[in-house]
Amino acid sequence: MSFLGKLNSRWHSTGSMLCVGLDPDVSRLPGAMSGRVDAIADFCIAIVDATAPYVCAFKPQIAHFAAVGAESQLERVCDHVRASYPDVPLILDAKRGDIGDTAKLYAREAFERYGADAVTVNPYLGTDSLEPFFSWTGRGVIVLCRTSNTGSGTFQSELVDGRPLYEHVAERAAEEWSKMGEVGLVVGATYPDELARVRAIVGDMPLLVPGIGTQGGDAATVLNVGRSSDGFGLIVNSSRAVLYASSGDDFASAAAKAARTTLP
């Protein structure tokens, strides 16, 4: 099943628009994981198993694994999601952006090595930098549009022909890139007015929305302004609030509770 097909099926079968971000921090792993050779993978798999009934997607962040040389553990986590929860979309958060053969290799990394259903990408090198990702039929390409960080407006809100740059990205996604492959956009929960504007531009295109909880985004507001016409359309990401709901041996059950209650 394609990324969009799997995502739509998951939304409607569970009613959930929550995405659990797998951003493991070695310094915050619970004591039960201390000393394990594959502690990162064991922790993430326990989180996946505990929260799977309550999510529409999982989103491992590649830097949290790569920075500590744990790419093989990321492969194990991805393998587990695909094998145990094949109906749950797996989004690799990599924010790749390059040209030519390098972009082809980044696409291969995401879709072949890690078996992701979708990957996040940076559009600012232009359409040709996205084409290698679109060439993987049925895989999702989720493009940065209006990100949740405080400095994002430095460029994303700059006016181009009288309109902010992020609107041009949204328009290009709706009018061009959606015809090339399965596309979505990243729009931060911290900017609800912009989220509403992007939704108006792109119609029912899926939006990956980081920034609730720790970053200050309000989940109820996101749902109110960001839903698509069928009442879904959002992949609302929560990472730290779920992963570290408890630092004790009950971390997995605490994560499950957090996942159940994150969205109103």
ChimeraX attribute file (.defattr): number of C-alpha atoms within 10 A of each C-alpha:
attribute: neighborCount
match mode: 1-to-1
recipient: residues
	/A:1	12
	/A:2	15
	/A:3	23
	/A:4	20
	/A:5	13
	/A:6	19
	/A:7	24
	/A:8	16
	/A:9	17
	/A:10	19
	/A:11	21
	/A:12	14
	/A:13	10
	/A:14	12
	/A:15	14
	/A:16	21
	/A:17	26
	/A:18	24
	/A:19	28
	/A:20	28
	/A:21	25
	/A:22	29
	/A:23	20
	/A:24	23
	/A:25	14
	/A:26	15
	/A:27	7
	/A:28	11
	/A:29	20
	/A:30	18
	/A:31	11
	/A:32	14
	/A:33	16
	/A:34	13
	/A:35	8
	/A:36	10
	/A:37	10
	/A:38	14
	/A:39	19
	/A:40	25
	/A:41	24
	/A:42	16
	/A:43	21
	/A:44	25
	/A:45	19
	/A:46	17
	/A:47	22
	/A:48	25
	/A:49	16
	/A:50	18
	/A:51	24
	/A:52	19
	/A:53	15
	/A:54	21
	/A:55	24
	/A:56	29
	/A:57	27
	/A:58	26
	/A:59	25
	/A:60	23
	/A:61	20
	/A:62	19
	/A:63	15
	/A:64	18
	/A:65	22
	/A:66	13
	/A:67	9
	/A:68	11
	/A:69	11
	/A:70	18
	/A:71	17
	/A:72	14
	/A:73	19
	/A:74	22
	/A:75	16
	/A:76	18
	/A:77	23
	/A:78	25
	/A:79	17
	/A:80	17
	/A:81	23
	/A:82	18
	/A:83	10
	/A:84	13
	/A:85	16
	/A:86	13
	/A:87	18
	/A:88	23
	/A:89	28
	/A:90	27
	/A:91	29
	/A:92	27
	/A:93	22
	/A:94	17
	/A:95	15
	/A:96	19
	/A:97	18
	/A:98	20
	/A:99	17
	/A:100	12
	/A:101	11
	/A:102	14
	/A:103	19
	/A:104	17
	/A:105	16
	/A:106	21
	/A:107	26
	/A:108	17
	/A:109	14
	/A:110	23
	/A:111	20
	/A:112	13
	/A:113	13
	/A:114	21
	/A:115	19
	/A:116	26
	/A:117	25
	/A:118	28
	/A:119	25
	/A:120	26
	/A:121	25
	/A:122	19
	/A:123	20
	/A:124	14
	/A:125	11
	/A:126	12
	/A:127	14
	/A:128	13
	/A:129	22
	/A:130	27
	/A:131	19
	/A:132	20
	/A:133	28
	/A:134	20
	/A:135	13
	/A:136	17
	/A:137	12
	/A:138	17
	/A:139	25
	/A:140	26
	/A:141	27
	/A:142	26
	/A:143	27
	/A:144	23
	/A:145	29
	/A:146	27
	/A:147	23
	/A:148	21
	/A:149	14
	/A:150	10
	/A:151	9
	/A:152	14
	/A:153	15
	/A:154	8
	/A:155	12
	/A:156	19
	/A:157	15
	/A:158	13
	/A:159	13
	/A:160	12
	/A:161	8
	/A:162	7
	/A:163	11
	/A:164	16
	/A:165	19
	/A:166	25
	/A:167	21
	/A:168	18
	/A:169	20
	/A:170	27
	/A:171	15
	/A:172	15
	/A:173	24
	/A:174	20
	/A:175	12
	/A:176	12
	/A:177	21
	/A:178	16
	/A:179	11
	/A:180	15
	/A:181	19
	/A:182	23
	/A:183	24
	/A:184	30
	/A:185	27
	/A:186	24
	/A:187	29
	/A:188	27
	/A:189	30
	/A:190	25
	/A:191	19
	/A:192	19
	/A:193	14
	/A:194	21
	/A:195	24
	/A:196	16
	/A:197	15
	/A:198	26
	/A:199	23
	/A:200	14
	/A:201	18
	/A:202	21
	/A:203	13
	/A:204	19
	/A:205	22
	/A:206	24
	/A:207	27
	/A:208	26
	/A:209	28
	/A:210	23
	/A:211	22
	/A:212	24
	/A:213	18
	/A:214	11
	/A:215	14
	/A:216	12
	/A:217	19
	/A:218	17
	/A:219	19
	/A:220	13
	/A:221	14
	/A:222	23
	/A:223	20
	/A:224	12
	/A:225	16
	/A:226	29
	/A:227	22
	/A:228	19
	/A:229	10
	/A:230	8
	/A:231	15
	/A:232	19
	/A:233	23
	/A:234	27
	/A:235	26
	/A:236	29
	/A:237	28
	/A:238	26
	/A:239	24
	/A:240	17
	/A:241	17
	/A:242	26
	/A:243	30
	/A:244	20
	/A:245	19
	/A:246	18
	/A:247	15
	/A:248	13
	/A:249	12
	/A:250	12
	/A:251	23
	/A:252	26
	/A:253	17
	/A:254	21
	/A:255	24
	/A:256	21
	/A:257	16
	/A:258	20
	/A:259	26
	/A:260	17
	/A:261	12
	/A:262	18
	/A:263	17
	/A:264	7
